Amino acid sequence: MAGSRRAVFVCCDGLGRNWVRPDTTPVLHDLRRRSLWCDAHSAVFPSVTRVSAASVATGCLPARHGLHGNRMGLIEDGKIVVRDVGNPDFRTHMRRVTGGTLLVPSLAERVAKAGGFIGFSNVSPGAAYFLDPEHFGHIYHRAGSYGPGGARVEGAHALEVSHDAAGDWAMTERFCTEVLGDRKPAVAFLWLADPDHTLHGVPLGSPTHHDALAAAGRCVSEVFRTVERLRQEGEEILLLVGSDHGQETIGDSVDLEAWLAAHGLGKILAAGDVAVAGQGTAALFYATDRGRTPLLDVLDEMSRAPWAGEVLVDERLAEQGFAALGGAVAAVNMARQGEANPYGVPGWRWVAAEQNKPAAIGSGQHGGWGPDETRPFLMMNDGGRSLGTLQRPTCITDIAPTIARFLALPGDGFDGKCLAF
């Protein structure tokens, strides 16, 4: 059965559900009418792309797959070192410390002997590579493309595109022609940079934001047109189109390390016994056994700060689908104000400051569990058999089990649930 069917997922990175409207995304709105629409769809925490990629690829929450955030603390030589998951070499550091990467199988592993996996991605290298971190299939990215076993894809066969809307379009054209039309893997992913890439530098609702929405819609339209043509030729293809998270507005930033140092934790920060991994509108706090008690002792005071929305520890953190793993002991969701930006989009957030990376005040950001950043969209198009609106809560972890069910693959080991069938 897996060989006679194919599944395609297109991710419009950072496109929140509230933007899928006739006036802002007419292509997506029209496709919604032809599909099963998930009306209560949610992101995972942290609501960042690298974690989302792992959750989409595995069908599991971070508590199960083990990737913590866009930035992640690793205990190296007894000290916590915070590393950027987006860097191409992060998996090398993760393997050296933990002995592996993701703790559960990816779709690429599940279909390695049942039609194969090909992913095209134009986001950060880390987000691309965590779709298939152990090289069971093919991953194409501008920082380097790889085949099964980690074989480097070279020359004209590699993916060389710009990190913008033009690169998304060039990638989409090649994806439709080469991947969908010629190579025909069992599972194919297309992960667009926009509108997320654009929104990290412009206000929500601005003309440039609308241009990015239109560019993403153009790519989706091309994929849908290709899928429909192949269906008319007799192929049975499941098409899923969605996003990983939404966006909210940056209002101000806070240096959490400076705050901890001011509250008596300067020496243990310097010693690597406590560390902060910023996630945009949230942050994770790491501690060794030596640093845990001093850190926990200041979190009550932190929760009363005007920039701290919620501070979660242990069981309450697990309620967000994030277990205390590898030294991560707490998280803060930065506070939110209700006032609108110059384009009438309500809500702005404090963000966790990152060293040598000034916050782009007024631009988009995400990472916590705010109301807009945690509302991605998802629709399932199976040629008209499944239509209407799915009212029950769904999550990005439902994508993998839905694909597995469609391909008649084993359905065990997922946190998510199949959307239909």
C-alpha positions as CSV (number, residue, x, y, z in Angstrom):
1,M,0.0,0.0,0.0
2,A,2.8,2.4,0.9
3,G,4.2,2.1,-2.6
4,S,0.9,3.0,-4.3
5,R,0.3,6.2,-2.3
6,R,2.3,9.3,-1.6
7,A,2.1,12.1,1.0
8,V,3.2,15.7,0.6
9,F,3.5,18.3,3.4
10,V,4.0,22.0,2.7
11,C,4.9,24.3,5.7
12,C,4.5,28.0,5.4
13,D,6.8,28.9,8.3
14,G,5.3,31.4,10.8
15,L,2.0,31.8,9.1
16,G,-0.6,32.1,11.9
17,R,-4.1,30.8,11.5
18,N,-5.6,34.2,11.9
19,W,-4.0,35.3,8.6
20,V,-5.8,32.6,6.5
21,R,-8.5,34.9,5.2
22,P,-9.9,35.9,1.8
23,D,-8.2,39.3,1.9
24,T,-4.8,38.2,3.1
25,T,-4.2,34.7,1.7
26,P,-6.8,34.1,-1.0
27,V,-4.9,31.0,-2.3
28,L,-5.0,29.3,1.1
29,H,-8.6,30.4,1.8
30,D,-9.7,28.8,-1.5
31,L,-7.7,25.6,-0.7
32,R,-9.4,25.5,2.7
33,R,-12.8,25.2,1.0
34,R,-11.5,22.1,-0.9
35,S,-10.0,20.5,2.2
36,L,-10.5,19.4,5.8
37,W,-9.7,22.4,7.9
38,C,-8.3,22.1,11.5
39,D,-10.1,24.8,13.4
40,A,-8.4,24.3,16.8
41,H,-4.8,23.6,15.6
42,S,-1.9,24.2,18.0
43,A,1.9,24.5,18.1
44,V,4.2,22.8,20.5
45,F,6.3,24.5,23.2
46,P,8.7,26.1,22.5
47,S,6.8,27.5,19.5
48,V,10.0,27.7,17.4
49,T,10.9,26.2,14.0
50,R,13.6,23.8,15.0
51,V,11.5,22.1,17.7
52,S,8.5,22.2,15.4
53,A,10.5,20.5,12.6
54,A,11.3,17.6,15.0
55,S,7.7,17.4,16.2
56,V,6.3,17.3,12.6
57,A,8.9,14.7,11.6
58,T,8.4,12.4,14.6
59,G,4.7,13.1,15.6
60,C,6.0,13.6,19.1
61,L,6.2,16.4,21.7
62,P,9.6,17.7,22.8
63,A,9.2,15.7,26.0
64,R,9.5,12.6,23.8
65,H,11.8,13.5,20.9
66,G,14.3,15.4,23.1
67,L,15.0,18.6,21.1
68,H,14.5,21.4,23.5
69,G,14.5,24.7,21.5
70,N,16.0,27.0,19.0
71,R,18.8,27.2,21.5
72,M,19.6,24.3,23.8
73,G,21.8,23.6,26.8
74,L,24.2,20.7,26.7
75,I,26.1,19.5,29.7
76,E,29.7,19.4,28.5
77,D,32.5,18.6,30.9
78,G,30.3,19.2,33.9
79,K,29.1,22.6,32.7
80,I,26.1,23.8,30.8
81,V,26.9,25.2,27.3
82,V,24.0,26.8,25.4
83,R,24.3,26.1,21.7
84,D,22.3,27.3,18.7
85,V,20.4,24.4,17.2
86,G,20.3,26.2,13.9
87,N,24.0,25.8,13.2
88,P,24.9,23.0,10.8
89,D,27.3,21.4,13.4
90,F,24.8,21.3,16.3
91,R,24.0,17.6,15.8
92,T,27.7,16.8,16.2
93,H,27.8,18.5,19.6
94,M,24.5,16.8,20.5
95,R,25.7,13.4,19.6
96,R,29.0,13.9,21.5
97,V,27.1,14.8,24.7
98,T,24.0,12.6,24.5
99,G,25.1,9.8,22.2
100,G,22.4,10.6,19.5
101,T,20.0,13.2,18.2
102,L,16.2,12.6,18.3
103,L,15.0,10.0,20.8
104,V,12.2,8.6,18.5
105,P,12.0,7.6,14.9
106,S,11.3,10.2,12.2
107,L,9.1,9.7,9.2
108,A,12.2,9.5,7.1
109,E,13.3,6.4,9.1
110,R,9.8,4.9,8.9
111,V,9.6,5.1,5.1
112,A,13.3,4.4,4.4
113,K,12.3,1.0,3.0
114,A,8.8,2.0,1.9
115,G,9.2,4.6,-0.8
116,G,11.7,7.0,0.8
117,F,11.7,10.6,2.1
118,I,12.8,13.8,0.5
119,G,12.7,17.2,2.2
120,F,13.4,20.6,0.7
121,S,13.8,23.3,3.3
122,N,14.7,27.0,3.2
123,V,14.8,27.8,6.9
124,S,17.8,27.4,9.3
125,P,20.1,24.5,8.7
126,G,19.2,23.0,12.1
127,A,15.5,23.1,11.4
128,A,16.1,21.4,8.0
129,Y,18.4,18.7,9.3
130,F,16.1,17.8,12.2
131,L,13.5,16.6,9.7
132,D,15.9,13.7,9.2
133,P,18.8,14.0,11.6
134,E,20.2,10.5,11.0
135,H,20.1,10.6,7.2
136,F,17.6,7.9,6.4
137,G,16.3,9.9,3.4
138,H,17.3,13.1,1.4
139,I,17.4,16.6,2.9
140,Y,18.1,19.5,0.6
141,H,19.2,22.9,2.1
142,R,21.3,25.8,1.0
143,A,23.9,25.0,3.7
144,G,24.4,21.5,2.4
145,S,22.3,18.7,1.0
146,Y,22.6,15.0,2.0
147,G,21.3,11.6,1.0
148,P,20.9,8.3,2.8
149,G,23.9,7.6,5.1
150,G,24.9,11.2,5.1
151,A,26.3,11.2,1.6
152,R,26.9,14.8,0.4
153,V,24.9,15.9,-2.6
154,E,27.2,17.9,-4.8
155,G,27.1,20.3,-7.8
156,A,23.9,20.9,-9.7
157,H,22.1,18.3,-7.6
158,A,22.5,20.3,-4.4
159,L,20.0,23.0,-3.4
160,E,21.4,26.5,-3.9
161,V,18.7,29.1,-3.3
162,S,18.6,32.4,-1.5
163,H,17.1,32.7,2.0
164,D,14.1,34.7,0.9
165,A,10.9,34.6,-1.1
166,A,12.8,34.3,-4.4
167,G,14.6,31.3,-2.9
168,D,11.3,29.8,-1.8
169,W,9.9,30.1,-5.3
170,A,13.0,28.6,-6.9
171,M,12.9,25.7,-4.4
172,T,9.2,25.2,-5.0
173,E,9.6,25.0,-8.8
174,R,12.3,22.3,-8.4
175,F,10.3,20.5,-5.8
176,C,7.3,20.2,-8.1
177,T,9.2,19.2,-11.1
178,E,11.9,16.9,-9.7
179,V,10.5,15.6,-6.4
180,L,6.8,15.3,-7.1
181,G,6.9,14.8,-10.9
182,D,10.0,12.6,-11.3
183,R,11.4,11.0,-8.2
184,K,8.0,10.4,-6.4
185,P,9.1,9.5,-2.9
186,A,6.5,8.1,-0.4
187,V,6.9,11.3,1.7
188,A,7.9,14.7,0.5
189,F,8.3,17.9,2.6
190,L,8.6,21.5,1.3
191,W,9.4,23.9,4.1
192,L,9.2,27.6,3.1
193,A,11.1,30.4,4.8
194,D,8.3,32.9,4.4
195,P,6.4,34.6,6.0
196,D,8.5,33.8,9.1
197,H,11.8,35.0,7.6
198,T,10.3,38.3,6.5
199,L,8.4,38.9,9.7
200,H,11.5,38.8,11.9
201,G,12.4,42.2,10.4
202,V,9.0,43.9,9.7
203,P,5.8,44.6,11.6
204,L,2.8,42.2,11.4
205,G,0.2,43.6,9.0
206,S,2.6,45.7,7.1
207,P,2.7,45.8,3.3
208,T,5.9,43.7,3.4
209,H,4.2,41.1,5.5
210,H,1.3,41.0,3.0
211,D,3.8,40.5,0.2
212,A,5.4,37.6,2.1
213,L,1.9,36.0,2.6
214,A,1.3,36.3,-1.2
215,A,4.7,34.8,-2.0
216,A,3.9,31.8,0.3
217,G,0.5,31.4,-1.3
218,R,2.1,31.4,-4.8
219,C,4.3,28.4,-3.7
220,V,1.3,26.5,-2.3
221,S,-0.7,27.1,-5.4
222,E,2.1,25.6,-7.5
223,V,2.3,22.5,-5.4
224,F,-1.5,22.1,-5.4
225,R,-1.6,22.5,-9.2
226,T,1.1,19.9,-9.6
227,V,-0.6,17.5,-7.2
228,E,-4.0,17.9,-9.0
229,R,-2.3,17.1,-12.3
230,L,-0.7,14.0,-10.9
231,R,-4.0,12.9,-9.4
232,Q,-5.7,13.3,-12.8
233,E,-3.0,10.9,-14.1
234,G,-4.1,8.3,-11.6
235,E,-1.8,8.9,-8.6
236,E,-3.2,8.9,-5.0
237,I,-1.7,11.7,-3.1
238,L,-2.4,13.1,0.3
239,L,-1.6,16.9,0.5
240,L,-1.2,18.6,3.9
241,V,-0.6,22.3,4.0
242,G,0.1,24.2,7.2
243,S,2.5,26.1,9.4
244,D,4.5,25.4,12.5
245,H,3.6,28.5,14.6
246,G,2.3,32.0,14.4
247,Q,3.9,35.4,15.2
248,E,3.5,38.2,17.8
249,T,5.0,41.7,18.0
250,I,8.2,42.5,19.9
251,G,7.6,45.3,22.4
252,D,10.7,45.2,24.5
253,S,13.5,42.8,25.6
254,V,15.0,41.6,28.9
255,D,18.5,40.3,29.6
256,L,17.6,37.3,31.7
257,E,21.2,36.5,32.5
258,A,21.8,40.0,33.8
259,W,18.6,39.6,35.9
260,L,19.8,36.4,37.4
261,A,23.3,37.9,38.1
262,A,21.6,40.8,39.9
263,H,19.8,38.4,42.1
264,G,22.9,36.6,43.3
265,L,23.5,34.0,40.6
266,G,26.4,35.6,38.9
267,K,29.1,33.2,40.1
268,I,27.1,30.0,39.3
269,L,26.2,31.5,35.8
270,A,30.0,32.0,35.2
271,A,30.7,28.5,36.4
272,G,28.2,27.0,34.0
273,D,25.9,25.6,36.8
274,V,23.0,27.7,35.5
275,A,22.3,28.9,32.0
276,V,19.6,30.6,30.0
277,A,18.5,29.5,26.5
278,G,16.4,32.2,25.0
279,Q,13.5,31.1,22.7
280,G,12.3,34.5,21.6
281,T,9.1,35.1,23.6
282,A,10.2,32.5,26.1
283,A,13.3,31.1,27.7
284,L,14.5,27.8,29.2
285,F,16.5,27.7,32.3
286,Y,19.1,24.9,32.8
287,A,20.9,23.9,36.0
288,T,23.3,21.3,37.2
289,D,22.7,19.7,40.6
290,R,24.8,22.5,42.1
291,G,22.8,25.2,40.4
292,R,19.3,23.8,40.7
293,T,18.4,25.1,44.2
294,P,19.8,28.6,43.8
295,L,17.9,28.9,40.5
296,L,14.6,27.7,41.9
297,D,15.0,30.0,44.9
298,V,14.7,33.2,42.6
299,L,12.0,32.0,40.3
300,D,9.1,33.2,42.6
301,E,10.6,36.7,42.4
302,M,11.0,36.4,38.7
303,S,7.3,35.5,38.3
304,R,6.4,38.9,39.8
305,A,8.5,40.9,37.3
306,P,6.3,42.9,34.8
307,W,8.0,41.2,31.9
308,A,7.4,37.6,33.1
309,G,4.0,36.2,32.1
310,E,4.4,32.7,33.6
311,V,7.2,30.8,35.1
312,L,6.8,27.0,35.1
313,V,8.8,24.3,36.9
314,D,8.7,20.5,36.7
315,E,5.0,19.3,36.6
316,R,3.7,22.5,35.3
317,L,6.3,22.5,32.6
318,A,5.3,19.0,31.6
319,E,1.7,20.3,31.1
320,Q,3.1,22.2,28.2
321,G,4.4,19.0,26.6
322,F,8.0,19.7,27.8
323,A,9.6,17.4,30.3
324,A,12.5,18.5,32.4
325,L,15.2,16.9,30.2
326,G,19.0,17.2,30.1
327,G,19.2,19.8,32.8
328,A,16.3,22.0,31.7
329,V,14.4,22.7,34.9
330,A,12.2,25.7,34.2
331,A,10.8,28.0,31.6
332,V,9.4,31.5,31.4
333,N,6.7,32.7,29.0
334,M,7.4,36.4,28.5
335,A,4.5,38.8,29.3
336,R,2.1,40.2,26.7
337,Q,0.4,43.5,26.4
338,G,-2.9,44.0,24.5
339,E,-2.1,47.2,22.6
340,A,-2.0,47.2,18.8
341,N,0.9,47.9,16.5
342,P,0.8,50.7,13.9
343,Y,-1.1,48.3,11.5
344,G,-3.8,47.5,14.0
345,V,-2.5,44.0,15.0
346,P,-3.1,43.7,18.7
347,G,-0.7,42.3,21.3
348,W,3.1,42.9,21.9
349,R,5.6,40.8,23.8
350,W,8.7,41.1,25.8
351,V,11.4,38.8,24.5
352,A,14.5,37.2,26.0
353,A,17.6,39.2,24.8
354,E,20.3,37.2,23.0
355,Q,24.0,38.2,23.1
356,N,25.1,40.2,20.0
357,K,21.5,40.0,18.6
358,P,19.5,43.2,19.3
359,A,15.8,42.7,19.5
360,A,14.0,44.0,16.4
361,I,11.4,46.1,18.3
362,G,8.1,46.2,16.4
363,S,8.9,43.1,14.3
364,G,7.5,39.6,14.7
365,Q,8.7,37.0,17.1
366,H,7.5,33.7,18.7
367,G,8.7,30.9,21.0
368,G,6.3,31.0,24.0
369,W,2.7,30.0,24.4
370,G,1.0,33.3,23.5
371,P,-2.4,33.3,21.8
372,D,-1.2,34.0,18.3
373,E,2.2,32.3,18.2
374,T,0.6,29.0,19.2
375,R,-2.1,29.0,16.5
376,P,-0.6,27.6,13.3
377,F,-2.9,26.4,10.5
378,L,-3.4,23.0,9.0
379,M,-5.6,21.6,6.2
380,M,-5.7,18.2,4.7
381,N,-6.6,17.7,1.0
382,D,-7.2,14.2,-0.2
383,G,-8.9,15.0,-3.5
384,G,-12.2,16.0,-2.1
385,R,-13.0,13.0,0.1
386,S,-12.4,14.9,3.4
387,L,-14.1,18.3,3.5
388,G,-15.4,20.7,6.1
389,T,-14.0,21.6,9.5
390,L,-12.5,19.5,12.2
391,Q,-13.5,21.0,15.5
392,R,-11.5,18.9,17.9
393,P,-8.1,20.1,19.0
394,T,-5.3,19.1,16.8
395,C,-1.5,19.7,16.9
396,I,1.4,19.7,14.6
397,T,2.3,16.3,16.1
398,D,-0.8,14.9,14.2
399,I,0.9,15.3,10.8
400,A,3.2,12.3,11.0
401,P,0.5,9.8,12.2
402,T,-1.9,11.0,9.5
403,I,0.8,10.4,6.9
404,A,1.6,7.0,8.4
405,R,-2.1,5.9,8.4
406,F,-2.5,7.0,4.8
407,L,0.6,5.0,3.8
408,A,-0.6,2.0,5.8
409,L,2.6,2.1,8.0
410,P,2.7,1.1,11.7
411,G,1.0,3.7,13.8
412,D,2.7,3.1,17.1
413,G,5.1,5.6,18.9
414,F,3.3,8.8,18.1
415,D,2.0,11.4,20.6
416,G,-0.2,12.9,17.8
417,K,-3.4,11.4,16.4
418,C,-4.5,10.7,12.8
419,L,-6.7,13.5,11.5
420,A,-9.1,11.3,9.5
421,F,-9.4,8.0,7.5
